[in-house]
């Protein structure tokens, strides 16, 4: 299990999913976001997978873009 590059799934992530990533108090993704990433990319994302600082920077920079 591994987290695909954020550029592969962020553009398709729901508004609720984006909010969960940006407003989360931990770099780990909640279950709903992990499931969305699975549906978008086909990758199974484990509970231990975490966003890097670069991932979070990407998310903040692209927060207002719609898919």
Secondary structure, DSSP 8 states (H G I E B T S, - for coil): -----HHHHGGGS-HHHHHHHHH-SSSB--HHHHHHHHHHH-----TT-B--HHHHHHHHHTTT---
